[in-house]
């Protein structure tokens, strides 16, 4: 059992290595709501954040205190109206803030900031990161302005981000510090405003042009109508999902996190990721495994279909070699693949080639579909169909009116997609002369 666990660990570590290298020097903004800080799993989250810092990731932590503020306000019995402002009132997830409420917010946010700094300063006792040299830097990095009056409601000392002091934050990041951002902002005239952590995190990520905005929520990412996790969404897909969710169930925390990720990715942030603060190790699993544990929102499609380049040779070989060993595909040497790389199309997933296909024109009217392969972990999700459609479209552009394939496996798959059985004698002359009778491949043709 111990040997199996060791092999699994080695396999996982090897798979994570490209990410470790890719993330070094990148800027990640992390949004920690008050619920995350108050959860029993917070110490594990702190450990994971410390680990990221040790790997050279530049981190900005934006923490909220909504649940803690609610608790203190309730204990203080602040339910009376003060100067036409109800001190505990919340409209559209934005708190109405008067002077008395702001005093309490300052106390709560200040205490949380100190507790977070103390937690990281301990070096995470009894953890692998004990003794890690780590510094958290905080300051007046946010210039704020009044939120104002909306639909007749005066939000008082509630504010919104006016400007993020990018140069000051980058200076701290370049010094190796983790920047800690509160949900308080300051005006040029010395006023203090209560901000939402969502506004601070998103505005900071956009201003820094962060590589990632990592959003902690109470769910394992964004869930579909059946309660299943959605692993990835383009910004366009996410916007469509938002409209659907609003129509069905209205606004909730999950939807706000989705809107936050879309807003960031629609601006300057490359990727937003929503993960659960309740799941131990969610941050590491999301960042260092290919399929993650949360929901990824990207500016572009997570998977991309494109023409192959010479840089893809190694990835294609890694994909097709197991199938060659099984006799499913004809062996292709690296030299041959390099010479024929322009014939290949690939589907990539986060930099990894997970499917490929090749198109070989044979004469003025017919072309061969060859080397159609999908990684075992990503089969049964129509990627082969997508590649076939891509190859057919390309063949038509080249003026071909017939596509043929030689296969020793899955003949039914091709028949279901419009191919019909044929014979060696029907092959183009060039292909007929090269037919391998030992392999005894079945021949199928499809008119285009």
C-alpha positions as CSV (number, residue, x, y, z in Angstrom):
1,X,0.0,0.0,0.0
2,X,2.9,2.3,0.8
3,X,4.5,1.7,-2.6
4,X,1.2,2.6,-4.3
5,X,0.9,5.8,-2.4
6,X,4.5,6.7,-3.2
7,X,3.9,6.1,-6.9
8,X,0.7,8.3,-6.8
9,X,2.7,11.0,-5.0
10,X,5.5,10.9,-7.6
11,X,3.0,11.0,-10.5
12,X,1.1,13.9,-9.0
13,X,4.4,15.8,-8.3
14,X,5.6,15.3,-11.9
15,X,2.2,16.5,-13.3
16,X,2.4,19.6,-11.1
17,X,5.9,20.5,-12.1
18,X,4.9,22.5,-15.3
19,X,2.5,24.6,-13.2
20,X,5.2,25.3,-10.5
21,X,7.5,26.6,-13.2
22,X,4.7,28.6,-15.0
23,X,3.4,30.3,-11.8
24,X,6.8,31.6,-10.6
25,X,6.8,35.4,-10.7
26,X,3.1,35.6,-11.6
27,X,0.6,37.8,-9.7
28,X,-2.4,36.1,-8.0
29,X,-5.1,38.0,-6.2
30,X,-6.9,36.0,-3.6
31,X,-10.4,36.9,-2.2
32,X,-11.0,35.6,1.3
33,X,-14.5,36.4,2.6
34,X,-15.1,36.6,6.3
35,X,-16.7,33.2,6.3
36,X,-13.4,31.7,5.0
37,X,-11.4,33.3,7.8
38,X,-13.9,32.1,10.4
39,X,-13.9,28.5,9.1
40,X,-12.0,25.7,10.7
41,X,-10.2,25.1,7.4
42,X,-8.6,28.6,7.4
43,X,-5.3,27.3,8.9
44,X,-5.0,24.9,6.0
45,X,-5.7,27.8,3.6
46,X,-3.0,29.9,5.2
47,X,-0.6,27.0,4.9
48,X,-1.4,26.6,1.1
49,X,-1.0,30.4,0.6
50,X,2.4,30.2,2.4
51,X,3.4,27.4,0.1
52,X,2.5,29.4,-3.0
53,X,4.6,32.3,-1.7
54,X,7.6,30.0,-1.2
55,X,7.2,28.9,-4.9
56,X,7.7,32.5,-6.1
57,X,4.1,33.4,-6.7
58,X,3.3,37.1,-6.0
59,X,0.2,37.2,-3.8
60,X,-2.3,39.8,-2.8
61,X,-4.8,38.8,-0.2
62,X,-8.1,40.7,0.0
63,X,-10.1,39.7,3.0
64,X,-13.7,40.5,4.0
65,X,-15.4,40.7,7.3
66,X,-19.1,40.7,6.4
67,X,-20.1,37.8,8.7
68,X,-18.0,39.0,11.6
69,X,-19.5,42.5,11.3
70,X,-23.0,41.1,11.2
71,X,-22.3,39.2,14.3
72,X,-20.9,42.2,16.3
73,X,-23.7,44.5,15.1
74,X,-26.3,42.0,16.2
75,X,-24.6,41.6,19.6
76,X,-24.5,45.4,20.0
77,X,-28.2,45.6,19.3
78,X,-27.8,48.1,16.6
79,X,-31.3,48.0,15.1
80,X,-32.4,51.6,15.5
81,X,-32.4,54.2,12.8
82,X,-29.6,56.8,12.9
83,X,-30.0,60.0,10.8
84,X,-32.3,58.3,8.3
85,X,-29.8,55.4,7.9
86,X,-30.5,52.0,9.3
87,X,-27.1,51.0,10.6
88,X,-27.4,47.3,10.0
89,X,-29.4,47.5,6.7
90,X,-28.1,45.8,3.6
91,X,-29.3,46.5,0.0
92,X,-28.2,44.3,-2.9
93,X,-25.4,42.9,-0.7
94,X,-24.1,46.4,0.0
95,X,-24.2,47.5,3.6
96,X,-25.6,51.0,4.6
97,X,-22.9,52.5,6.8
98,X,-23.4,55.3,9.4
99,X,-20.7,56.7,11.8
100,X,-21.6,54.2,14.6
101,X,-21.5,51.3,12.2
102,X,-18.2,52.4,10.7
103,X,-16.6,52.5,14.2
104,X,-17.6,48.9,14.7
105,X,-16.4,47.9,11.2
106,X,-13.0,49.5,11.9
107,X,-12.7,47.4,15.1
108,X,-13.7,44.2,13.4
109,X,-11.5,44.7,10.3
110,X,-8.6,45.8,12.5
111,X,-8.9,42.7,14.7
112,X,-9.1,40.4,11.7
113,X,-6.1,42.0,10.1
114,X,-4.1,41.5,13.2
115,X,-5.2,37.9,13.6
116,X,-4.3,37.1,10.0
117,X,-0.9,38.7,10.4
118,X,-0.3,36.8,13.6
119,X,-1.3,33.5,11.9
120,X,1.2,34.0,9.1
121,X,3.9,35.3,11.5
122,X,3.7,32.0,13.5
123,X,5.3,30.3,10.5
124,X,2.4,27.8,10.6
125,X,3.5,25.7,13.6
126,X,3.2,21.9,13.1
127,X,3.1,22.3,9.4
128,X,5.7,21.6,6.7
129,X,6.1,25.4,6.2
130,X,7.1,25.9,9.9
131,X,9.9,28.5,10.0
132,X,9.2,29.9,6.5
133,X,10.4,33.5,6.2
134,X,7.2,35.4,5.4
135,X,6.1,39.0,5.6
136,X,2.7,40.5,5.2
137,X,2.5,44.1,4.1
138,X,-0.6,46.2,4.5
139,X,-1.4,49.9,4.0
140,X,-3.7,52.5,2.4
141,X,-3.5,50.9,-1.1
142,X,-7.1,51.8,-2.0
143,X,-8.4,55.3,-2.7
144,X,-12.2,55.3,-2.3
145,X,-15.2,57.4,-3.0
146,X,-18.8,57.4,-1.7
147,X,-21.1,54.8,-3.0
148,X,-23.8,57.5,-3.0
149,X,-27.6,57.3,-3.2
150,X,-29.1,54.4,-5.1
151,X,-32.9,54.0,-5.7
152,X,-33.5,56.5,-2.9
153,X,-31.2,54.8,-0.4
154,X,-28.3,56.8,1.0
155,X,-25.5,54.4,1.7
156,X,-23.7,56.9,3.9
157,X,-20.1,56.0,4.6
158,X,-20.2,52.9,2.3
159,X,-17.8,53.5,-0.6
160,X,-16.4,52.0,-3.8
161,X,-12.9,51.7,-5.2
162,X,-11.8,54.8,-7.0
163,X,-8.2,53.9,-7.5
164,X,-5.7,51.1,-6.7
165,X,-2.2,52.2,-5.8
166,X,-0.6,49.8,-8.2
167,X,3.0,51.0,-7.8
168,X,3.0,50.7,-4.1
169,X,1.6,47.2,-4.2
170,X,4.1,46.1,-6.9
171,X,6.9,47.4,-4.8
172,X,5.9,45.2,-1.9
173,X,5.4,42.2,-4.2
174,X,8.8,42.7,-5.7
175,X,10.3,42.6,-2.2
176,X,8.8,39.2,-1.7
177,X,6.0,40.3,0.6
178,X,2.4,39.1,0.6
179,X,0.2,42.2,0.3
180,X,-2.8,42.2,2.7
181,X,-5.8,44.3,1.6
182,X,-8.7,45.1,3.9
183,X,-12.2,46.1,2.9
184,X,-11.6,49.7,4.0
185,X,-10.7,52.6,1.6
186,X,-9.5,56.1,2.1
187,X,-10.4,59.4,0.4
188,X,-7.8,62.1,-0.4
189,X,-9.6,64.2,2.3
190,X,-9.0,61.7,5.0
191,X,-12.4,60.0,5.1
192,X,-12.7,56.2,5.7
193,X,-15.2,54.2,3.6
194,X,-16.6,50.7,4.1
195,X,-16.1,48.7,0.9
196,X,-17.1,45.3,-0.2
197,X,-14.4,42.7,-0.5
198,X,-15.6,41.8,-3.9
199,X,-15.0,45.3,-5.1
200,X,-11.6,45.5,-3.6
201,X,-10.5,42.1,-4.9
202,X,-11.8,42.6,-8.5
203,X,-10.5,46.2,-8.8
204,X,-7.1,45.2,-7.5
205,X,-6.8,42.2,-9.8
206,X,-7.8,44.4,-12.8
207,X,-5.5,47.2,-11.9
208,X,-2.6,44.9,-11.4
209,X,-3.5,42.9,-14.6
210,X,-3.2,39.9,-12.4
211,X,-2.6,36.4,-13.9
212,X,-5.3,35.0,-11.6
213,X,-8.2,36.1,-9.4
214,X,-8.8,33.3,-6.9
215,X,-12.2,33.5,-5.3
216,X,-13.1,31.5,-2.2
217,X,-16.8,30.6,-1.7
218,X,-18.8,28.1,0.2
219,X,-19.4,25.8,-2.8
220,X,-16.9,23.7,-4.8
221,X,-16.9,26.2,-7.6
222,X,-20.0,27.0,-9.7
223,X,-22.7,24.4,-9.8
224,X,-25.1,23.6,-12.6
225,X,-28.9,23.1,-12.2
226,X,-28.3,19.5,-11.1
227,X,-25.8,20.5,-8.4
228,X,-22.8,19.3,-10.3
229,X,-19.6,21.3,-10.5
230,X,-18.9,23.1,-13.7
231,X,-15.1,22.8,-14.2
232,X,-14.6,25.5,-16.8
233,X,-16.4,28.4,-18.4
234,X,-15.4,31.0,-21.0
235,X,-16.4,34.6,-20.0
236,X,-19.1,34.4,-22.7
237,X,-20.4,31.1,-21.4
238,X,-20.4,32.4,-17.8
239,X,-22.4,35.5,-18.8
240,X,-25.1,33.2,-20.4
241,X,-25.1,31.1,-17.2
242,X,-25.6,34.3,-15.1
243,X,-28.7,35.2,-17.0
244,X,-30.0,31.7,-16.7
245,X,-29.4,31.6,-12.9
246,X,-30.9,35.0,-12.3
247,X,-34.1,34.0,-14.1
248,X,-34.4,30.7,-12.1
249,X,-33.2,31.5,-8.6
250,X,-32.2,35.1,-8.3
251,X,-29.0,36.5,-6.8
252,X,-27.0,34.5,-4.3
253,X,-23.3,34.2,-3.2
254,X,-22.5,31.7,-5.9
255,X,-23.8,34.0,-8.5
256,X,-21.9,37.0,-7.1
257,X,-18.7,35.0,-7.3
258,X,-19.5,34.0,-10.9
259,X,-20.2,37.7,-11.8
260,X,-17.0,38.7,-10.1
261,X,-14.9,36.2,-12.1
262,X,-16.6,37.4,-15.4
263,X,-16.0,41.0,-14.6
264,X,-12.3,40.4,-14.0
265,X,-11.8,38.2,-17.1
266,X,-13.7,40.7,-19.2
267,X,-11.1,43.3,-18.3
268,X,-7.4,42.5,-17.8
269,X,-7.3,39.3,-15.7
270,X,-6.4,36.2,-17.6
271,X,-8.2,33.7,-15.4
272,X,-10.6,33.6,-12.4
273,X,-11.1,30.5,-10.3
274,X,-13.8,29.8,-7.8
275,X,-13.0,27.3,-5.1
276,X,-14.4,26.2,-1.7
277,X,-13.0,27.4,1.6
278,X,-14.4,24.3,3.2
279,X,-12.3,21.8,1.2
280,X,-8.9,21.1,2.5
281,X,-6.3,21.7,-0.2
282,X,-8.7,23.1,-2.7
283,X,-6.2,25.9,-3.7
284,X,-3.4,23.4,-4.5
285,X,-5.7,20.9,-6.3
286,X,-7.2,23.7,-8.4
287,X,-3.8,25.2,-9.3
288,X,-1.6,22.1,-9.7
289,X,-3.9,19.6,-11.4
290,X,-5.2,19.8,-14.9
291,X,-8.9,19.4,-14.0
292,X,-8.9,21.2,-10.7
293,X,-11.6,21.1,-8.0
294,X,-13.4,24.4,-8.6
295,X,-14.6,26.4,-11.6
296,X,-12.2,28.1,-14.0
297,X,-13.4,31.2,-15.8
298,X,-11.2,32.4,-18.7
299,X,-11.0,35.2,-21.3
300,X,-10.8,32.5,-23.9
301,X,-12.0,28.9,-24.2
302,X,-10.1,26.6,-21.8
303,X,-9.7,24.0,-24.6
304,X,-8.5,25.2,-27.9
305,X,-8.5,23.5,-31.3
306,X,-5.8,24.7,-33.7
307,X,-3.4,23.7,-36.4
308,X,-0.3,22.0,-35.0
309,X,3.2,23.6,-35.0
310,X,6.7,22.1,-34.7
311,X,6.5,22.8,-30.9
312,X,3.7,20.2,-30.7
313,X,5.7,17.3,-31.9
314,X,6.6,16.1,-28.4
315,X,3.1,16.3,-27.2
316,X,1.6,14.5,-30.2
317,X,4.2,11.7,-29.8
318,X,3.3,11.3,-26.1
319,X,-0.3,11.0,-27.1
320,X,0.0,8.5,-29.9
321,X,2.9,6.3,-28.7
322,X,0.7,4.1,-26.4
323,X,-1.7,3.6,-29.3
324,X,1.1,2.7,-31.6
325,X,2.4,0.1,-29.1
326,X,-1.1,-1.4,-29.0
327,X,-1.2,-1.6,-32.8
328,X,-4.1,0.8,-33.1
329,X,-2.0,3.4,-35.0
330,X,0.8,3.1,-37.5
331,X,4.2,4.0,-36.0
332,X,5.4,7.5,-36.8
333,X,9.0,8.5,-36.0
334,X,9.8,11.9,-34.7
335,X,11.5,12.8,-38.0
336,X,8.4,11.8,-40.0
337,X,6.1,13.7,-37.6
338,X,8.2,16.8,-37.8
339,X,8.1,16.6,-41.6
340,X,4.3,16.2,-41.6
341,X,3.4,18.4,-38.7
342,X,1.5,20.9,-41.0
343,X,-1.0,18.1,-41.7
344,X,-2.0,17.8,-38.0
345,X,-4.7,19.6,-36.0
346,X,-4.7,19.4,-32.2
347,X,-7.0,20.1,-29.2
348,X,-5.0,21.5,-26.2
349,X,-6.2,21.7,-22.6
350,X,-4.2,24.1,-20.5
351,X,-1.1,23.5,-22.7
352,X,-1.4,19.7,-22.9
353,X,-2.3,18.1,-26.2
354,X,-5.3,15.8,-25.5
355,X,-6.4,15.0,-29.0
356,X,-5.1,15.1,-32.6
357,X,-5.9,14.2,-36.2
358,X,-4.2,14.5,-39.5
359,X,-5.4,15.2,-43.0
360,X,-3.3,13.9,-46.0
361,X,-4.5,15.0,-49.5
362,X,-4.0,12.1,-51.9
363,X,-5.1,13.5,-55.2
364,X,-7.2,16.4,-56.5
365,X,-10.4,15.0,-55.1
366,X,-9.7,12.7,-52.0
367,X,-7.9,13.0,-48.7
368,X,-7.1,10.6,-45.9
369,X,-8.1,11.2,-42.3
370,X,-5.3,9.7,-40.2
371,X,-3.9,9.5,-36.6
372,X,-7.2,10.4,-35.0
373,X,-6.5,10.0,-31.3
374,X,-7.8,11.2,-27.9
375,X,-6.1,11.0,-24.5
376,X,-7.8,8.2,-22.4
377,X,-8.7,10.7,-19.7
378,X,-10.6,12.9,-22.1
379,X,-12.6,10.4,-24.2
380,X,-16.4,10.2,-24.5
381,X,-16.8,14.0,-24.6
382,X,-17.1,14.5,-28.4
383,X,-13.6,15.7,-29.0
384,X,-13.1,13.1,-31.8
385,X,-16.3,14.4,-33.4
386,X,-15.0,18.0,-33.1
387,X,-11.7,17.1,-34.8
388,X,-13.5,15.1,-37.5
389,X,-15.7,18.2,-38.3
390,X,-12.6,20.4,-38.3
391,X,-10.8,18.1,-40.7
392,X,-13.8,17.8,-43.0
393,X,-14.1,21.6,-43.1
394,X,-10.4,21.9,-44.0
395,X,-10.7,19.2,-46.7
396,X,-13.6,21.0,-48.3
397,X,-11.6,24.2,-48.4
398,X,-8.9,22.3,-50.3
399,X,-11.5,21.2,-52.9
400,X,-11.8,17.6,-51.8
401,X,-15.0,15.8,-52.2
402,X,-14.2,12.5,-50.5
403,X,-12.6,11.6,-47.2
404,X,-11.3,8.1,-46.4
405,X,-9.9,6.4,-43.3
406,X,-8.1,3.2,-42.6
407,X,-8.8,1.7,-39.2
408,X,-8.3,-1.5,-37.2
409,X,-10.5,-0.3,-34.4
410,X,-13.9,1.5,-33.9
411,X,-15.4,1.0,-37.4
412,X,-18.8,1.6,-35.9
413,X,-17.7,5.1,-34.8
414,X,-17.0,6.0,-38.4
415,X,-20.2,4.4,-39.8
416,X,-22.3,6.4,-37.3
417,X,-20.7,9.5,-38.7
418,X,-21.5,8.9,-42.4
419,X,-18.6,6.7,-43.5
420,X,-19.4,3.6,-45.6
421,X,-17.3,0.5,-46.0
422,X,-15.0,0.4,-49.1
423,X,-12.3,-1.8,-50.6
424,X,-8.6,-1.5,-51.3
425,X,-9.3,-1.2,-55.0
426,X,-11.3,2.0,-54.3
427,X,-8.3,3.8,-52.7
428,X,-6.3,6.5,-54.6
429,X,-3.4,5.0,-56.5
430,X,-0.8,6.4,-54.2
431,X,-2.4,5.0,-51.1
432,X,-3.3,1.7,-52.7
433,X,0.3,1.0,-53.4
434,X,1.2,1.6,-49.7
435,X,-1.6,-0.5,-48.3
436,X,-0.3,-2.9,-45.5
437,X,-2.1,-6.2,-46.0
438,X,-0.6,-7.5,-42.7
439,X,-2.5,-4.8,-40.7
440,X,-5.6,-5.7,-42.7
441,X,-7.1,-2.3,-41.9
442,X,-10.8,-1.7,-42.8
443,X,-11.4,1.1,-45.2
444,X,-14.3,3.6,-44.9
445,X,-15.2,6.5,-47.2
446,X,-17.3,9.6,-46.7
447,X,-18.5,12.0,-49.4
448,X,-18.0,15.6,-48.5
